[in-house]
């Protein structure tokens, strides 16, 4: 019985060791992959900044254009809801939150409009300043 226990415990330790090494190897591979991925993104961002705006406008697909338009509509809606909350809120916290929504989403809308203009995408203009 004692020898069975020793054999089983040794197999268990060996199994745990092998599993740990496999896990560590996978973690190392993901770290290297992430470094390569980050480097690729950084180089793409650098080359995108150097391109003229006419070349950038052709780089967007239909899904990207649709996303920009939906994001603009959502941003307009968030600003409108923020105005409503700040004007008609019952508590000071709700009014303050509404003002924050207007400020934050207006800023995001301005940034989105700037990006869309560079990419040559026409966004909905309702209250999108």
LUMLUMRO-270948 format. One record per residue: y negated, z, x of N, C-alpha, C, CB in turn. Coordinates in nm, 2 decimals, m for minus. Glycine has a CB too. Example, Ala and Ser with C-alpha at 12.3 -4.5 7.8 and 13.67 -1.06 7.14 Angstrom:
! residues 2
<n_py 0.57; n_pz 0.78; n_px 1.32; ca_py 0.45; ca_pz 0.78; ca_px 1.23; c_py 0.33; c_pz 0.78; c_px 1.32; cb_py 0.45; cb_pz 0.90; cb_px 1.13>
<n_py 0.22; n_pz 0.71; n_px 1.28; ca_py 0.11; ca_pz 0.71; ca_px 1.37; c_py 0.00; c_pz 0.79; c_px 1.29; cb_py 0.06; cb_pz 0.57; cb_px 1.41>
***
This chain:
! residues 129
<n_py 0.12; n_pz 0.00; n_px 0.08; ca_py 0.00; ca_pz 0.00; ca_px 0.00; c_py m0.12; c_pz 0.00; c_px 0.09; cb_py 0.00; cb_pz 0.12; cb_px m0.09>
<n_py m0.12; n_pz 0.08; n_px 0.19; ca_py m0.24; ca_pz 0.09; ca_px 0.28; c_py m0.26; c_pz m0.05; c_px 0.35; cb_py m0.22; cb_pz 0.20; cb_px 0.39>
<n_py m0.16; n_pz m0.12; n_px 0.39; ca_py m0.17; ca_pz m0.25; ca_px 0.45; c_py m0.23; c_pz m0.35; c_px 0.35; cb_py m0.04; cb_pz m0.30; cb_px 0.51>
<n_py m0.19; n_pz m0.34; n_px 0.23; ca_py m0.24; ca_pz m0.43; ca_px 0.13; c_py m0.39; c_pz m0.41; c_px 0.11; cb_py m0.17; cb_pz m0.41; cb_px m0.01>
<n_py m0.43; n_pz m0.29; n_px 0.11; ca_py m0.57; ca_pz m0.25; ca_px 0.10; c_py m0.65; c_pz m0.31; c_px 0.22; cb_py m0.59; cb_pz m0.10; cb_px 0.08>
<n_py m0.60; n_pz m0.29; n_px 0.34; ca_py m0.67; ca_pz m0.34; ca_px 0.46; c_py m0.68; c_pz m0.49; c_px 0.46; cb_py m0.59; cb_pz m0.30; cb_px 0.59>
<n_py m0.57; n_pz m0.56; n_px 0.41; ca_py m0.58; ca_pz m0.71; ca_px 0.41; c_py m0.68; c_pz m0.75; c_px 0.30; cb_py m0.44; cb_pz m0.76; cb_px 0.37>
<n_py m0.68; n_pz m0.69; n_px 0.19; ca_py m0.77; ca_pz m0.73; ca_px 0.08; c_py m0.92; c_pz m0.70; c_px 0.12; cb_py m0.74; cb_pz m0.65; cb_px m0.05>
<n_py m0.94; n_pz m0.59; n_px 0.19; ca_py m1.07; ca_pz m0.55; ca_px 0.23; c_py m1.12; c_pz m0.65; c_px 0.34; cb_py m1.08; cb_pz m0.41; cb_px 0.28>
<n_py m1.03; n_pz m0.69; n_px 0.43; ca_py m1.07; ca_pz m0.79; ca_px 0.53; c_py m1.10; c_pz m0.92; c_px 0.47; cb_py m0.96; cb_pz m0.80; cb_px 0.64>
<n_py m1.02; n_pz m0.97; n_px 0.37; ca_py m1.05; ca_pz m1.09; ca_px 0.30; c_py m1.19; c_pz m1.08; c_px 0.23; cb_py m0.94; cb_pz m1.13; cb_px 0.21>
<n_py m1.21; n_pz m0.97; n_px 0.17; ca_py m1.34; ca_pz m0.95; ca_px 0.10; c_py m1.46; c_pz m0.95; c_px 0.20; cb_py m1.34; cb_pz m0.81; cb_px 0.03>
<n_py m1.44; n_pz m0.89; n_px 0.31; ca_py m1.55; ca_pz m0.89; ca_px 0.41; c_py m1.57; c_pz m1.03; c_px 0.46; cb_py m1.52; cb_pz m0.80; cb_px 0.53>
<n_py m1.46; n_pz m1.10; n_px 0.49; ca_py m1.47; ca_pz m1.24; ca_px 0.54; c_py m1.54; c_pz m1.33; c_px 0.43; cb_py m1.33; cb_pz m1.30; cb_px 0.57>
<n_py m1.50; n_pz m1.31; n_px 0.30; ca_py m1.56; ca_pz m1.39; ca_px 0.19; c_py m1.71; c_pz m1.36; c_px 0.18; cb_py m1.49; cb_pz m1.35; cb_px 0.06>
<n_py m1.75; n_pz m1.23; n_px 0.19; ca_py m1.89; ca_pz m1.20; ca_px 0.18; c_py m1.97; c_pz m1.26; c_px 0.30; cb_py m1.91; cb_pz m1.04; cb_px 0.18>
<n_py m1.91; n_pz m1.25; n_px 0.42; ca_py m1.97; ca_pz m1.31; ca_px 0.54; c_py m1.99; c_pz m1.46; c_px 0.52; cb_py m1.89; cb_pz m1.28; cb_px 0.66>
<n_py m1.89; n_pz m1.53; n_px 0.48; ca_py m1.90; ca_pz m1.67; ca_px 0.46; c_py m2.01; c_pz m1.71; c_px 0.35; cb_py m1.76; cb_pz m1.74; cb_px 0.42>
<n_py m2.00; n_pz m1.63; n_px 0.24; ca_py m2.10; ca_pz m1.65; ca_px 0.14; c_py m2.24; c_pz m1.63; c_px 0.18; cb_py m2.07; cb_pz m1.56; cb_px 0.02>
<n_py m2.26; n_pz m1.52; n_px 0.26; ca_py m2.39; ca_pz m1.49; ca_px 0.32; c_py m2.44; c_pz m1.60; c_px 0.41; cb_py m2.39; cb_pz m1.36; cb_px 0.39>
<n_py m2.35; n_pz m1.66; n_px 0.49; ca_py m2.39; ca_pz m1.76; ca_px 0.58; c_py m2.43; c_pz m1.89; c_px 0.50; cb_py m2.28; cb_pz m1.79; cb_px 0.68>
<n_py m2.35; n_pz m1.92; n_px 0.40; ca_py m2.38; ca_pz m2.04; ca_px 0.32; c_py m2.52; c_pz m2.02; c_px 0.25; cb_py m2.27; cb_pz m2.06; cb_px 0.21>
<n_py m2.54; n_pz m1.90; n_px 0.20; ca_py m2.67; ca_pz m1.87; ca_px 0.13; c_py m2.79; c_pz m1.89; c_px 0.23; cb_py m2.67; cb_pz m1.74; cb_px 0.07>
<n_py m2.77; n_pz m1.83; n_px 0.35; ca_py m2.87; ca_pz m1.84; ca_px 0.45; c_py m2.90; c_pz m1.99; c_px 0.49; cb_py m2.83; cb_pz m1.76; cb_px 0.57>
<n_py m2.79; n_pz m2.06; n_px 0.50; ca_py m2.80; ca_pz m2.20; ca_px 0.54; c_py m2.88; c_pz m2.28; c_px 0.43; cb_py m2.67; cb_pz m2.27; cb_px 0.56>
<n_py m2.85; n_pz m2.25; n_px 0.31; ca_py m2.92; ca_pz m2.32; ca_px 0.20; c_py m3.07; c_pz m2.28; c_px 0.20; cb_py m2.86; cb_pz m2.28; cb_px 0.06>
<n_py m3.10; n_pz m2.15; n_px 0.22; ca_py m3.23; ca_pz m2.11; ca_px 0.23; c_py m3.31; c_pz m2.17; c_px 0.34; cb_py m3.24; cb_pz m1.95; cb_px 0.24>
<n_py m3.25; n_pz m2.19; n_px 0.45; ca_py m3.31; ca_pz m2.25; ca_px 0.57; c_py m3.34; c_pz m2.40; c_px 0.54; cb_py m3.22; cb_pz m2.24; cb_px 0.69>
<n_py m3.24; n_pz m2.47; n_px 0.47; ca_py m3.26; ca_pz m2.61; ca_px 0.43; c_py m3.38; c_pz m2.62; c_px 0.34; cb_py m3.13; cb_pz m2.66; cb_px 0.37>
<n_py m3.39; n_pz m2.53; n_px 0.24; ca_py m3.50; ca_pz m2.54; ca_px 0.15; c_py m3.63; c_pz m2.52; c_px 0.22; cb_py m3.48; cb_pz m2.44; cb_px 0.03>
<n_py m3.64; n_pz m2.43; n_px 0.31; ca_py m3.76; ca_pz m2.40; ca_px 0.39; c_py m3.80; c_pz m2.53; c_px 0.46; cb_py m3.74; cb_pz m2.29; cb_px 0.48>
<n_py m3.71; n_pz m2.59; n_px 0.53; ca_py m3.74; ca_pz m2.72; ca_px 0.60; c_py m3.78; c_pz m2.83; c_px 0.51; cb_py m3.62; cb_pz m2.76; cb_px 0.69>
<n_py m3.71; n_pz m2.84; n_px 0.39; ca_py m3.75; ca_pz m2.94; ca_px 0.30; c_py m3.89; c_pz m2.91; c_px 0.24; cb_py m3.65; cb_pz m2.94; cb_px 0.18>
<n_py m3.92; n_pz m2.79; n_px 0.22; ca_py m4.06; ca_pz m2.76; ca_px 0.17; c_py m4.16; c_pz m2.79; c_px 0.27; cb_py m4.07; cb_pz m2.61; cb_px 0.13>
<n_py m4.14; n_pz m2.77; n_px 0.40; ca_py m4.23; ca_pz m2.80; ca_px 0.50; c_py m4.26; c_pz m2.95; c_px 0.51; cb_py m4.18; cb_pz m2.75; cb_px 0.64>
<n_py m4.15; n_pz m3.03; n_px 0.50; ca_py m4.16; ca_pz m3.17; ca_px 0.50; c_py m4.23; c_pz m3.22; c_px 0.37; cb_py m4.02; cb_pz m3.24; cb_px 0.51>
<n_py m4.20; n_pz m3.16; n_px 0.26; ca_py m4.27; ca_pz m3.20; ca_px 0.14; c_py m4.42; c_pz m3.17; c_px 0.14; cb_py m4.20; cb_pz m3.12; cb_px 0.02>
<n_py m4.45; n_pz m3.05; n_px 0.19; ca_py m4.59; ca_pz m3.01; ca_px 0.21; c_py m4.67; c_pz m3.11; c_px 0.30; cb_py m4.61; cb_pz m2.87; cb_px 0.26>
<n_py m4.60; n_pz m3.15; n_px 0.41; ca_py m4.66; ca_pz m3.24; ca_px 0.50; c_py m4.69; c_pz m3.38; c_px 0.44; cb_py m4.58; cb_pz m3.26; cb_px 0.63>
<n_py m4.59; n_pz m3.42; n_px 0.36; ca_py m4.61; ca_pz m3.55; ca_px 0.29; c_py m4.72; c_pz m3.54; c_px 0.19; cb_py m4.47; cb_pz m3.59; cb_px 0.22>
<n_py m4.73; n_pz m3.44; n_px 0.11; ca_py m4.84; ca_pz m3.42; ca_px 0.02; c_py m4.97; c_pz m3.42; c_px 0.09; cb_py m4.82; cb_pz m3.30; cb_px m0.07>
<n_py m4.98; n_pz m3.34; n_px 0.20; ca_py m5.11; ca_pz m3.34; ca_px 0.27; c_py m5.15; c_pz m3.47; c_px 0.32; cb_py m5.10; cb_pz m3.24; cb_px 0.38>
<n_py m5.06; n_pz m3.55; n_px 0.37; ca_py m5.09; ca_pz m3.68; ca_px 0.43; c_py m5.13; c_pz m3.78; c_px 0.31; cb_py m4.97; cb_pz m3.74; cb_px 0.51>
<n_py m5.07; n_pz m3.76; n_px 0.20; ca_py m5.10; ca_pz m3.85; ca_px 0.08; c_py m5.24; c_pz m3.81; c_px 0.03; cb_py m5.00; cb_pz m3.83; cb_px m0.03>
<n_py m5.27; n_pz m3.68; n_px 0.03; ca_py m5.41; ca_pz m3.64; ca_px m0.01; c_py m5.51; c_pz m3.70; c_px 0.08; cb_py m5.42; cb_pz m3.49; cb_px m0.02>
<n_py m5.48; n_pz m3.69; n_px 0.21; ca_py m5.58; ca_pz m3.74; ca_px 0.31; c_py m5.60; c_pz m3.89; c_px 0.29; cb_py m5.53; cb_pz m3.71; cb_px 0.45>
<n_py m5.49; n_pz m3.97; n_px 0.27; ca_py m5.51; ca_pz m4.11; ca_px 0.25; c_py m5.58; c_pz m4.15; c_px 0.12; cb_py m5.38; cb_pz m4.18; cb_px 0.26>
<n_py m5.55; n_pz m4.06; n_px 0.02; ca_py m5.62; ca_pz m4.09; ca_px m0.11; c_py m5.77; c_pz m4.07; c_px m0.10; cb_py m5.56; cb_pz m4.00; cb_px m0.22>
<n_py m5.81; n_pz m3.97; n_px m0.03; ca_py m5.95; ca_pz m3.95; ca_px m0.01; c_py m6.02; c_pz m4.06; c_px 0.06; cb_py m5.98; cb_pz m3.82; cb_px 0.06>
<n_py m5.95; n_pz m4.13; n_px 0.14; ca_py m6.01; ca_pz m4.24; ca_px 0.22; c_py m6.02; c_pz m4.37; c_px 0.15; cb_py m5.93; cb_pz m4.26; cb_px 0.35>
<n_py m5.94; n_pz m4.39; n_px 0.04; ca_py m5.94; ca_pz m4.51; ca_px m0.04; c_py m6.07; c_pz m4.53; c_px m0.12; cb_py m5.82; cb_pz m4.52; cb_px m0.13>
<n_py m6.11; n_pz m4.65; n_px m0.13; ca_py m6.23; ca_pz m4.67; ca_px m0.22; c_py m6.19; c_pz m4.65; c_px m0.37; cb_py m6.28; cb_pz m4.82; cb_px m0.20>
<n_py m6.28; n_pz m4.63; n_px m0.45; ca_py m6.25; ca_pz m4.60; ca_px m0.59; c_py m6.19; c_pz m4.71; c_px m0.66; cb_py m6.38; cb_pz m4.56; cb_px m0.66>
<n_py m6.21; n_pz m4.84; n_px m0.63; ca_py m6.14; ca_pz m4.95; ca_px m0.69; c_py m5.99; c_pz m4.95; c_px m0.67; cb_py m6.21; cb_pz m5.08; cb_px m0.65>
<n_py m5.95; n_pz m4.91; n_px m0.55; ca_py m5.81; ca_pz m4.90; ca_px m0.52; c_py m5.75; c_pz m4.79; c_px m0.59; cb_py m5.79; cb_pz m4.89; cb_px m0.37>
<n_py m5.82; n_pz m4.68; n_px m0.61; ca_py m5.77; ca_pz m4.56; ca_px m0.68; c_py m5.75; c_pz m4.59; c_px m0.83; cb_py m5.86; cb_pz m4.44; cb_px m0.67>
<n_py m5.83; n_pz m4.67; n_px m0.89; ca_py m5.82; ca_pz m4.69; ca_px m1.03; c_py m5.69; c_pz m4.76; c_px m1.07; cb_py m5.94; cb_pz m4.77; cb_px m1.09>
<n_py m5.64; n_pz m4.85; n_px m0.98; ca_py m5.52; ca_pz m4.92; ca_px m1.01; c_py m5.40; c_pz m4.83; c_px m0.98; cb_py m5.51; cb_pz m5.04; cb_px m0.92>
<n_py m5.42; n_pz m4.72; n_px m0.92; ca_py m5.30; ca_pz m4.63; ca_px m0.88; c_py m5.25; c_pz m4.55; c_px m1.00; cb_py m5.34; cb_pz m4.54; cb_px m0.77>
<n_py m5.32; n_pz m4.55; n_px m1.11; ca_py m5.27; ca_pz m4.46; ca_px m1.22; c_py m5.18; c_pz m4.54; c_px m1.32; cb_py m5.39; cb_pz m4.41; cb_px m1.30>
<n_py m5.08; n_pz m4.48; n_px m1.36; ca_py m4.99; ca_pz m4.54; ca_px m1.46; c_py m5.03; c_pz m4.50; c_px m1.60; cb_py m4.84; cb_pz m4.50; cb_px m1.43>
<n_py m4.96; n_pz m4.56; n_px m1.69; ca_py m5.00; ca_pz m4.53; ca_px m1.83; c_py m4.98; c_pz m4.38; c_px m1.87; cb_py m4.91; cb_pz m4.61; cb_px m1.93>
<n_py m4.87; n_pz m4.32; n_px m1.81; ca_py m4.85; ca_pz m4.18; ca_px m1.84; c_py m4.96; c_pz m4.09; c_px m1.78; cb_py m4.71; cb_pz m4.13; cb_px m1.78>
<n_py m5.01; n_pz m4.13; n_px m1.66; ca_py m5.12; ca_pz m4.05; ca_px m1.61; c_py m5.25; c_pz m4.07; c_px m1.69; cb_py m5.15; cb_pz m4.10; cb_px m1.46>
<n_py m5.28; n_pz m4.19; n_px m1.73; ca_py m5.39; ca_pz m4.21; ca_px m1.82; c_py m5.38; c_pz m4.14; c_px m1.95; cb_py m5.41; cb_pz m4.36; cb_px m1.85>
<n_py m5.26; n_pz m4.14; n_px m2.01; ca_py m5.24; ca_pz m4.06; ca_px m2.13; c_py m5.26; c_pz m3.91; c_px m2.11; cb_py m5.10; cb_pz m4.09; cb_px m2.19>
<n_py m5.21; n_pz m3.86; n_px m2.00; ca_py m5.23; ca_pz m3.72; ca_px m1.97; c_py m5.38; c_pz m3.69; c_px m1.96; cb_py m5.16; cb_pz m3.69; cb_px m1.84>
<n_py m5.46; n_pz m3.77; n_px m1.89; ca_py m5.60; ca_pz m3.74; ca_px m1.87; c_py m5.67; c_pz m3.74; c_px m2.01; cb_py m5.66; cb_pz m3.85; cb_px m1.78>
<n_py m5.63; n_pz m3.83; n_px m2.10; ca_py m5.69; ca_pz m3.84; ca_px m2.23; c_py m5.66; c_pz m3.71; c_px m2.31; cb_py m5.66; cb_pz m3.96; cb_px m2.30>
<n_py m5.53; n_pz m3.68; n_px m2.31; ca_py m5.48; ca_pz m3.56; ca_px m2.38; c_py m5.55; c_pz m3.43; c_px m2.33; cb_py m5.33; cb_pz m3.55; cb_px m2.38>
<n_py m5.56; n_pz m3.42; n_px m2.20; ca_py m5.62; ca_pz m3.30; ca_px m2.13; c_py m5.77; c_pz m3.29; c_px m2.17; cb_py m5.61; cb_pz m3.31; cb_px m1.98>
<n_py m5.84; n_pz m3.41; n_px m2.18; ca_py m5.98; ca_pz m3.41; ca_px m2.22; c_py m5.99; c_pz m3.36; c_px m2.37; cb_py m6.04; cb_pz m3.55; cb_px m2.21>
<n_py m5.90; n_pz m3.41; n_px m2.46; ca_py m5.91; ca_pz m3.37; ca_px m2.60; c_py m5.88; c_pz m3.22; c_px m2.61; cb_py m5.81; cb_pz m3.45; cb_px m2.68>
<n_py m5.78; n_pz m3.17; n_px m2.53; ca_py m5.75; ca_pz m3.03; ca_px m2.53; c_py m5.87; c_pz m2.94; c_px m2.48; cb_py m5.63; cb_pz m3.00; cb_px m2.45>
<n_py m5.93; n_pz m2.99; n_px m2.38; ca_py m6.05; ca_pz m2.92; ca_px m2.32; c_py m6.16; c_pz m2.91; c_px m2.42; cb_py m6.09; cb_pz m2.99; cb_px m2.20>
<n_py m6.19; n_pz m3.03; n_px m2.49; ca_py m6.29; ca_pz m3.03; ca_px m2.60; c_py m6.26; c_pz m2.93; c_px m2.70; cb_py m6.31; cb_pz m3.17; cb_px m2.66>
<n_py m6.13; n_pz m2.92; n_px m2.74; ca_py m6.09; ca_pz m2.83; ca_px m2.85; c_py m6.11; c_pz m2.68; c_px m2.80; cb_py m5.94; cb_pz m2.85; cb_px m2.88>
<n_py m6.07; n_pz m2.65; n_px m2.68; ca_py m6.09; ca_pz m2.52; ca_px m2.62; c_py m6.23; c_pz m2.47; c_px m2.62; cb_py m6.03; cb_pz m2.51; cb_px m2.48>
<n_py m6.32; n_pz m2.57; n_px m2.58; ca_py m6.47; ca_pz m2.53; ca_px m2.58; c_py m6.51; c_pz m2.50; c_px m2.73; cb_py m6.55; cb_pz m2.65; cb_px m2.52>
<n_py m6.47; n_pz m2.59; n_px m2.82; ca_py m6.51; ca_pz m2.57; ca_px m2.96; c_py m6.46; c_pz m2.43; c_px m3.01; cb_py m6.46; cb_pz m2.68; cb_px m3.05>
<n_py m6.33; n_pz m2.40; n_px m2.98; ca_py m6.28; ca_pz m2.27; ca_px m3.02; c_py m6.35; c_pz m2.15; c_px m2.96; cb_py m6.13; cb_pz m2.26; cb_px m2.99>
<n_py m6.39; n_pz m2.17; n_px m2.83; ca_py m6.46; ca_pz m2.07; ca_px m2.76; c_py m6.60; c_pz m2.04; c_px m2.82; cb_py m6.48; cb_pz m2.10; cb_px m2.62>
<n_py m6.66; n_pz m2.15; n_px m2.86; ca_py m6.79; ca_pz m2.14; ca_px m2.93; c_py m6.78; c_pz m2.07; c_px m3.06; cb_py m6.86; cb_pz m2.28; cb_px m2.95>
<n_py m6.67; n_pz m2.10; n_px m3.13; ca_py m6.65; ca_pz m2.04; ca_px m3.26; c_py m6.62; c_pz m1.89; c_px m3.24; cb_py m6.53; cb_pz m2.10; cb_px m3.33>
<n_py m6.54; n_pz m1.85; n_px m3.14; ca_py m6.51; ca_pz m1.71; ca_px m3.12; c_py m6.63; c_pz m1.63; c_px m3.08; cb_py m6.40; cb_pz m1.70; cb_px m3.01>
<n_py m6.72; n_pz m1.70; n_px m2.99; ca_py m6.84; ca_pz m1.62; ca_px m2.94; c_py m6.94; c_pz m1.61; c_px m3.05; cb_py m6.90; cb_pz m1.70; cb_px m2.83>
<n_py m6.95; n_pz m1.70; n_px m3.15; ca_py m7.04; ca_pz m1.69; ca_px m3.26; c_py m7.00; c_pz m1.61; c_px m3.37; cb_py m7.08; cb_pz m1.83; cb_px m3.31>
<n_py m6.87; n_pz m1.61; n_px m3.40; ca_py m6.82; ca_pz m1.55; ca_px m3.52; c_py m6.72; c_pz m1.43; c_px m3.50; cb_py m6.75; cb_pz m1.65; cb_px m3.61>
<n_py m6.70; n_pz m1.40; n_px m3.37; ca_py m6.61; ca_pz m1.29; ca_px m3.34; c_py m6.66; c_pz m1.16; c_px m3.39; cb_py m6.59; cb_pz m1.28; cb_px m3.19>
<n_py m6.57; n_pz m1.07; n_px m3.44; ca_py m6.60; ca_pz m0.94; ca_px m3.49; c_py m6.63; c_pz m0.84; c_px m3.39; cb_py m6.49; cb_pz m0.89; cb_px m3.58>
<n_py m6.56; n_pz m0.85; n_px m3.27; ca_py m6.58; ca_pz m0.75; ca_px m3.17; c_py m6.64; c_pz m0.81; c_px m3.05; cb_py m6.44; cb_pz m0.68; cb_px m3.13>
<n_py m6.70; n_pz m0.72; n_px m2.97; ca_py m6.77; ca_pz m0.77; ca_px m2.84; c_py m6.67; c_pz m0.83; c_px m2.75; cb_py m6.84; cb_pz m0.65; cb_px m2.77>
<n_py m6.54; n_pz m0.78; n_px m2.75; ca_py m6.44; ca_pz m0.84; ca_px m2.66; c_py m6.41; c_pz m0.98; c_px m2.70; cb_py m6.31; cb_pz m0.76; cb_px m2.66>
<n_py m6.40; n_pz m1.01; n_px m2.83; ca_py m6.37; ca_pz m1.15; ca_px m2.87; c_py m6.48; c_pz m1.24; c_px m2.84; cb_py m6.34; cb_pz m1.15; cb_px m3.03>
<n_py m6.61; n_pz m1.19; n_px m2.86; ca_py m6.72; ca_pz m1.27; ca_px m2.83; c_py m6.73; c_pz m1.30; c_px m2.68; cb_py m6.85; cb_pz m1.20; cb_px m2.87>
<n_py m6.70; n_pz m1.20; n_px m2.60; ca_py m6.70; ca_pz m1.22; ca_px m2.45; c_py m6.59; c_pz m1.32; c_px m2.41; cb_py m6.68; cb_pz m1.09; cb_px m2.38>
<n_py m6.48; n_pz m1.31; n_px m2.47; ca_py m6.37; ca_pz m1.40; ca_px m2.44; c_py m6.40; c_pz m1.54; c_px m2.48; cb_py m6.24; cb_pz m1.36; cb_px m2.51>
<n_py m6.47; n_pz m1.56; n_px m2.60; ca_py m6.51; ca_pz m1.69; ca_px m2.64; c_py m6.61; c_pz m1.75; c_px m2.54; cb_py m6.58; cb_pz m1.68; cb_px m2.78>
<n_py m6.71; n_pz m1.67; n_px m2.49; ca_py m6.80; ca_pz m1.72; ca_px m2.40; c_py m6.73; c_pz m1.76; c_px m2.27; cb_py m6.91; cb_pz m1.61; cb_px m2.36>
<n_py m6.63; n_pz m1.68; n_px m2.23; ca_py m6.56; ca_pz m1.72; ca_px m2.11; c_py m6.48; c_pz m1.85; c_px m2.13; cb_py m6.46; cb_pz m1.60; cb_px m2.07>
<n_py m6.42; n_pz m1.87; n_px m2.24; ca_py m6.35; ca_pz m1.99; ca_px m2.27; c_py m6.45; c_pz m2.11; c_px m2.26; cb_py m6.29; cb_pz m1.99; cb_px m2.41>
<n_py m6.57; n_pz m2.10; n_px m2.32; ca_py m6.66; ca_pz m2.21; ca_px m2.31; c_py m6.70; c_pz m2.24; c_px m2.17; cb_py m6.79; cb_pz m2.17; cb_px m2.39>
<n_py m6.73; n_pz m2.14; n_px m2.09; ca_py m6.76; ca_pz m2.15; ca_px m1.95; c_py m6.65; c_pz m2.22; c_px m1.87; cb_py m6.80; cb_pz m2.02; cb_px m1.89>
<n_py m6.53; n_pz m2.16; n_px m1.88; ca_py m6.42; ca_pz m2.21; ca_px m1.80; c_py m6.38; c_pz m2.35; c_px m1.84; cb_py m6.30; cb_pz m2.12; cb_px m1.81>
<n_py m6.37; n_pz m2.38; n_px m1.96; ca_py m6.32; ca_pz m2.51; ca_px m2.01; c_py m6.43; c_pz m2.61; c_px m1.99; cb_py m6.27; cb_pz m2.50; cb_px m2.15>
<n_py m6.55; n_pz m2.58; n_px m2.00; ca_py m6.66; ca_pz m2.67; ca_px m1.98; c_py m6.65; c_pz m2.72; c_px m1.83; cb_py m6.80; cb_pz m2.61; cb_px m2.01>
<n_py m6.63; n_pz m2.62; n_px m1.74; ca_py m6.62; ca_pz m2.65; ca_px m1.60; c_py m6.50; c_pz m2.74; c_px m1.57; cb_py m6.61; cb_pz m2.52; cb_px m1.51>
<n_py m6.39; n_pz m2.71; n_px m1.64; ca_py m6.27; ca_pz m2.79; ca_px m1.62; c_py m6.29; c_pz m2.93; c_px m1.68; cb_py m6.15; cb_pz m2.72; cb_px m1.69>
<n_py m6.36; n_pz m2.94; n_px m1.79; ca_py m6.39; ca_pz m3.07; ca_px m1.85; c_py m6.47; c_pz m3.16; c_px m1.76; cb_py m6.46; cb_pz m3.05; cb_px m1.99>
<n_py m6.57; n_pz m3.09; n_px m1.69; ca_py m6.66; ca_pz m3.16; ca_px m1.60; c_py m6.58; c_pz m3.22; c_px m1.48; cb_py m6.77; cb_pz m3.07; cb_px m1.55>
<n_py m6.49; n_pz m3.14; n_px m1.43; ca_py m6.40; ca_pz m3.18; ca_px m1.32; c_py m6.31; c_pz m3.29; c_px m1.36; cb_py m6.32; cb_pz m3.06; cb_px m1.26>
<n_py m6.25; n_pz m3.28; n_px m1.48; ca_py m6.17; ca_pz m3.39; ca_px m1.53; c_py m6.24; c_pz m3.52; c_px m1.55; cb_py m6.10; cb_pz m3.34; cb_px m1.67>
<n_py m6.36; n_pz m3.51; n_px m1.60; ca_py m6.45; ca_pz m3.63; ca_px m1.62; c_py m6.48; c_pz m3.69; c_px m1.49; cb_py m6.58; cb_pz m3.59; cb_px m1.69>
<n_py m6.50; n_pz m3.61; n_px m1.39; ca_py m6.53; ca_pz m3.67; ca_px m1.25; c_py m6.41; c_pz m3.74; c_px m1.20; cb_py m6.57; cb_pz m3.55; cb_px m1.16>
<n_py m6.29; n_pz m3.68; n_px m1.21; ca_py m6.17; ca_pz m3.75; ca_px m1.17; c_py m6.14; c_pz m3.87; c_px m1.24; cb_py m6.05; cb_pz m3.65; cb_px m1.18>
<n_py m6.16; n_pz m3.87; n_px m1.37; ca_py m6.13; ca_pz m3.99; ca_px m1.46; c_py m6.23; c_pz m4.10; c_px m1.42; cb_py m6.15; cb_pz m3.95; cb_px m1.61>
<n_py m6.35; n_pz m4.07; n_px m1.39; ca_py m6.45; ca_pz m4.17; ca_px m1.36; c_py m6.41; c_pz m4.24; c_px m1.23; cb_py m6.59; cb_pz m4.11; cb_px m1.34>
<n_py m6.36; n_pz m4.16; n_px m1.13; ca_py m6.32; ca_pz m4.21; ca_px m1.00; c_py m6.20; c_pz m4.30; c_px m1.02; cb_py m6.28; cb_pz m4.10; cb_px m0.90>
<n_py m6.11; n_pz m4.27; n_px m1.11; ca_py m5.99; ca_pz m4.34; ca_px m1.14; c_py m6.01; c_pz m4.46; c_px m1.24; cb_py m5.88; cb_pz m4.25; cb_px m1.19>
<n_py m6.13; n_pz m4.47; n_px m1.30; ca_py m6.16; ca_pz m4.57; ca_px m1.39; c_py m6.10; c_pz m4.56; c_px m1.53; cb_py m6.11; cb_pz m4.70; cb_px m1.33>
<n_py m6.08; n_pz m4.43; n_px m1.57; ca_py m6.02; ca_pz m4.40; ca_px m1.70; c_py m6.14; c_pz m4.36; c_px m1.79; cb_py m5.91; cb_pz m4.30; cb_px m1.69>
<n_py m6.14; n_pz m4.41; n_px m1.91; ca_py m6.24; ca_pz m4.38; ca_px m2.01; c_py m6.18; c_pz m4.26; c_px m2.10; cb_py m6.29; cb_pz m4.50; cb_px m2.10>
<n_py m6.26; n_pz m4.15; n_px m2.10; ca_py m6.21; ca_pz m4.03; ca_px m2.17; c_py m6.29; c_pz m4.02; c_px m2.31; cb_py m6.23; cb_pz m3.90; cb_px m2.09>
<n_py m6.23; n_pz m3.95; n_px m2.40; ca_py m6.30; ca_pz m3.93; ca_px m2.53; c_py m6.43; c_pz m3.85; c_px m2.49; cb_py m6.22; cb_pz m3.84; cb_px m2.63>
<n_py m6.54; n_pz m3.90; n_px m2.56; ca_py m6.67; ca_pz m3.84; ca_px m2.52; c_py m6.73; c_pz m3.73; c_px m2.61; cb_py m6.77; cb_pz m3.96; cb_px m2.51>
<n_py m6.65; n_pz m3.69; n_px m2.70; ca_py m6.70; ca_pz m3.59; ca_px m2.80; c_py m6.72; c_pz m3.46; c_px m2.72; cb_py m6.60; cb_pz m3.57; cb_px m2.91>
<n_py m6.84; n_pz m3.42; n_px m2.70; ca_py m6.88; ca_pz m3.29; ca_px m2.63; c_py m6.82; c_pz m3.28; c_px m2.49; cb_py m6.84; cb_pz m3.18; cb_px m2.72>
<n_py m6.78; n_pz m3.39; n_px m2.43; ca_py m6.73; ca_pz m3.38; ca_px m2.30; c_py m6.85; c_pz m3.42; c_px m2.20; cb_py m6.60; cb_pz m3.47; cb_px m2.27>
<n_py m6.92; n_pz m3.32; n_px m2.16; ca_py m7.04; ca_pz m3.35; ca_px m2.08; c_py m7.01; c_pz m3.37; c_px m1.93; cb_py m7.14; cb_pz m3.25; cb_px m2.09>
***
